[in-house]
Every structure is written in C-alpha cells, then in structure tokens.
Amino acid sequence: MRAAGGLAFGLFFFVMGAVSIGAFVFWILKIVEVAGLPDHQYRAAGTEKLTWVLVVVLAGAIGALVWQLAKRREVLDVAGLALMPGPGWYPEPGTRTLRWWDGFTWTEHRQGSP
C-alpha cells in the first residue's frame, strides 16, 4: 500500500514537471513567433505588435495561449497581403525622376525630381 502511494506521488510530480517544461517551451516559442512577425502584419490585422509581445511575455504560458487562440490565425492570414501605398509620385529607382503610382500599377507618367 505504501509503495503504491509513493509511486502515485512520484508519477504525479513527474507529470507535473513534464507539463511545466512543456508550458515553458511553448511560452518561449510563442515569444519568438510574436516578436518575429513584421509590424505591418499586425496593423493589417487591426492590432499592435507591442501589445501582443507584452501579453505573451508578461502573462507567461497563459498569455501565449491567449495569443495562440485569439489573434494568431488572424495575424498570419494577412501575411500574403502587401499593403500598397496610395496613388502619388514616387522616386523611380536608378533615376532622378518621379513616377506616378496609381495605387495598383506604375504608369508611364514621369516628371523631374524637385
């Protein structure tokens, strides 16, 4: 009876230790993920990078779980969407001229740089 109790006690601490190590590794991976995503991706998803870095870092594994379940998919889904600049005159690389960007494509309109 005493051996069974000791075995259960040891097994409990082994499982809790494994869960703690797993939670720590998950937390570190989510810190790296949140910090590594570009700022514009967060803005395109309607949030701020600093907010999520602070949530994950300060709230630990719980913050990492909140990130994973609440916002991660939304931020990752906008990864392929490039935020294009609005229409206007922009410097043309390799020249001293400005070229008109209509919001979708470059036009043939050019003007000298001021």
C-alpha positions in Angstrom: 0.0 0.0 0.0 2.8 2.4 1.0 4.7 1.6 -2.2 1.6 2.3 -4.4 1.2 5.7 -2.7 4.8 6.5 -3.2 4.6 5.5 -6.9 1.5 7.7 -7.4 3.2 10.6 -5.6 6.3 10.2 -7.9 4.2 9.8 -11.0 2.2 13.0 -10.1 5.4 15.0 -9.8 6.9 13.6 -12.9 3.8 14.5 -14.9 3.6 18.0 -13.4 7.3 18.5 -14.2 6.7 17.5 -17.8 3.7 19.8 -18.1 5.7 22.7 -16.6 8.6 22.1 -19.0 6.2 21.8 -22.0 4.5 25.1 -21.0 7.8 26.8 -20.7 8.9 25.7 -24.1 5.5 26.7 -25.6 5.9 30.1 -24.0 9.4 30.7 -25.4 8.3 29.6 -28.9 5.4 32.0 -28.8 7.6 34.9 -27.7 9.9 34.2 -30.7 6.9 33.9 -33.0 5.2 37.1 -31.8 8.5 39.1 -31.9 9.5 37.8 -35.3 6.4 38.8 -37.2 6.6 42.1 -39.0 4.8 45.2 -37.6 2.7 45.7 -40.8 1.2 42.3 -40.4 -0.2 43.2 -37.0 -1.5 46.6 -38.3 -3.2 44.9 -41.2 -5.0 42.6 -38.7 -6.1 45.6 -36.7 -3.8 45.2 -33.7 -0.3 46.3 -32.5 2.8 44.1 -32.2 3.9 45.7 -28.9 0.6 44.8 -27.3 1.0 41.1 -28.1 4.7 41.0 -27.2 3.7 42.4 -23.8 0.8 40.0 -23.4 2.9 36.9 -24.2 6.0 38.0 -22.2 4.2 39.3 -19.1 1.4 36.7 -18.8 3.6 33.7 -19.5 2.2 30.5 -20.8 -1.4 31.8 -20.3 -0.5 34.9 -22.5 1.0 32.5 -25.1 -2.2 30.5 -25.1 -4.3 33.7 -25.4 -2.2 34.7 -28.4 -2.5 31.2 -29.9 -6.3 31.1 -29.6 -7.3 34.7 -30.0 -5.2 36.5 -32.6 -2.5 34.3 -34.2 -4.6 33.0 -37.1 -5.8 36.5 -38.0 -2.3 38.0 -38.0 -0.9 35.0 -40.0 -3.7 35.2 -42.5 -2.8 38.7 -43.6 0.9 37.7 -44.3 0.4 37.4 -48.1 -1.4 40.7 -48.3 1.0 43.5 -49.1 -0.1 46.9 -48.0 0.3 49.0 -51.2 0.9 52.7 -51.0 -1.7 55.1 -52.2 -1.6 56.9 -55.5 1.1 59.5 -55.9 4.5 60.5 -57.2 7.3 58.2 -56.1 11.1 58.2 -56.8 12.0 55.8 -59.6 14.9 53.7 -58.6 18.1 54.3 -60.6 16.9 57.7 -61.9 16.4 61.2 -60.7 12.8 61.3 -61.8 9.4 60.7 -60.1 7.0 58.2 -61.5 3.2 58.1 -60.9 1.8 55.1 -59.0 -2.0 54.9 -59.5 -2.5 52.7 -56.5 -2.3 49.5 -58.5 0.4 49.8 -61.2 3.1 52.1 -62.3 2.0 54.4 -65.2 4.2 55.9 -67.9 3.9 59.4 -66.4 7.2 60.8 -65.2 8.4 64.2 -64.0 11.7 65.6 -63.0 12.7 65.4 -59.3 12.2 68.7 -57.5 
